[in-house]
Amino acid sequence: MSSSKLPRAGCNRKVDIEEGQNANCNGSANKSSVFVRPDSEQSLVSSPNAVDGHCSLVGDRAGRSGSTDHAMTRSQPPSSKGQKNAGVKSKGRIVKTVVNDSTAKSGQSLPENRLASFILSGKDVVVNVPANGNHRSMYLVPLTSVLVDLPKPTPRGKRQYPLVVVLVSSKIIAAIIHNDVCQLLRCSGRRAVTACCGVKYEVQRKQILRGCDLIIGTPQRLLAFVKEGKIFLQLVKLVVVDRVEDIDGMALKAFMESLPTKEHQICLFTSGMTAECQQCIRDYLRSDFLYSSLSKFDSQAAYALSAKHRVIDVSGASKIDYMNMLLKDVGSQYLATADWAVKVIIFMDSIATADKVVAVVKSQLPLAQIARIDSKQTIAERQQAIEVVKRGQIVVLLMCDAGSCEDFPFCVDYVVFHDIPAESEFYFQLVCTVGENGTVTTLYDRHMDQFKSLTILTALKNAKQKPPYWLCEDSLRAVVKSDL
């Protein structure tokens, strides 16, 4: 990220969070704290999580946000520079919404706009970013904007402890992020420092003792300062993990386990649903975390947290028998409610299985249209199948292609995994096509799918409602019960 393109925050006290952070968030951060600005320069923050004078950046476990959708100022003559962004809300009060320059110039897409509001939602966030992409402005811009507007929590003369920690893999990445943050915080009175291995300890120690609001560092060096008492993790409100797979696993584990059990938010960035990422999700994230992808995903991502998810251990029995029961339940449910608008996706890893599933679909859902996607289709045939699903009333889509489903512009009522995809990322994408009231069912064979248990567990933790499950493997059962 070129530092010359980043906006400066703090030179003007009327810097508001950009409109793009709240665009199309669909309620993910609809209960926001409001920054009320009196005539004096110091702002006041309304937040339910203020502890010992330290104002919270995030909401509570129920999802209350510590972000802001709008900034309100007392009535003042608007300057010519900001007048075009000001509108009179009521007598004696002006409501402003200022679009951040970097956001407007870069032309962020819907997933990037959604990510900004996700970060400020108060919930844990997992974000898949392209391996060669530049994602850091997506969290640096909203975080620094909030830091600028927060009042200083400590009396004058006392050292400020960091509220935000950014974990990185090397001092080079830390230096890049630090340069960007310094530009964003210029003239704001806020400080950012680094604490990385490979740099003299005493130099970094002196910087930390001067006080800081945001610290960027490697887990090993940060832990050293924590043990020395120079950093209080009890005051940290947000932990950003920049590319979890690049960070030393043992050091990351030690740091995450040293975090207090009190409320804090974790924002996890990954270049794929790697084993390291899944381990962090299972061990450190709350069950209602939000999942998004900047490279492949659209607004459907937000719905993963509200999908009801069932995992059924078939114990080596015929999955076709289970498919028969599942589709029978679907048919009886919609027949009873006289609602004949239902869309189902069935994933299989073999085209040979499709013929057996088609027979089950025709017997249990005789009025259903059947569409199919497989690796042998042309692009035109694939688009035709997608159009059938979009326009049809009762449609069953059979998927035999473990490719991307990024171009699915629709939600479905049921997703059934006859087989579990080998790629966790595709599993997540398909789960996220389910709407708010949809259901995901995974047929799990502990003899065949034992190495895919983490994939299932991660999807289970995506579910807001605790799902029914039948997992008979002892080690897996223990993890599921402790998590759910």
Order of alpha helices (4+ residues) and beta strands (2+ residues): beta-beta-beta-beta-beta-alpha-alpha-beta-alpha-beta-alpha-beta-alpha-beta-alpha-beta-alpha-beta-alpha-beta-beta-alpha-beta-alpha-beta-alpha-beta-beta-alpha-beta-alpha-beta-alpha
